[in-house]
């Protein structure tokens, strides 16, 4: 586990916010099969719509890159998502 007070001199605050939002997206996909299916079919729209009233705060560039991900499973999606 990474200690919350750990600092990374080469990482920006935006980088951490993006990683946090990606983690939230994947968590929602793990616990909800409908969200997971929609994420695999249309990731951009699914992220825009959010999950159970929760919105995901991704910059347009990151959100648009989601549309380039074509995956059949959540594991495959997560592996490709990790590269954005």
N, C-alpha and C positions, 0 to 999 in steps of 0.2 A: 504494500500500500504506500502511496506517495503521501508524505507528510504535508498537511495543508500550508505550512509555512515554507515549503521548499520553493526556491526561486530558480528560474531558468533564464539566464541572461540573454539568450538568443530568441526567446519566444515573446511575442507581443500579447497584450491582454486580449486582443481580438482572436488570436489563435486559441486561447483557452476557452473563450466564450463559444467559439465554433465547435470545439471538441466537446464541450458540455452539452450543446444543443444536439450534436450527433448522438451522444450517449442517451439523451432523452428520447430521441426518435427511435433508436434501436430498442430501448426499454419498452416503449409503447408497443412496438412491433412484436416483442417477445410475449407480452402479456395479453395481447388482443389479436385474435386471428383475422378479424375483419380489417383492422388497421394494417396488419402485415400484408394481407392480400392486396389491398389498395396501394400500399407502398411499392410493392413489386410491379403492379400494373401501371401506375402513374405516380411516380414519386414526387414530382413537383407539386401537382395538385393536392396530393395527400398531405404534404408538409404545409402547404398554404392553408388548408382547412384545419389543421391541428388535430388534437386528440382530446376528446371529452372536455372541450372548453379551454384546453391549454393550447397556447400558440407557440410555435417554434420560431426563434429569432435567428434566422440565417440571412446573411447578406444575399442580395440578388445573384451575385456571381456563384456563390456556393449552392444556392437553391437551383440555379440553372444547370449546374454541373450534375445535379441529381438526375436530371432528365437524360443524361448520357449513360446512366447505369442501366444495363439490361441484365437482369438476374432472375433465376427461377426459384432460388431459395434465399432465405434470410441470411444464411451464412455466406453465400456468394455475394449478396448485396452488401453485407457488412465489410467483406474483404475489399470490394471495389470502393465503397464509401470511404474507407480509411485512406484512400489515395487523394481525396480532394482537399 
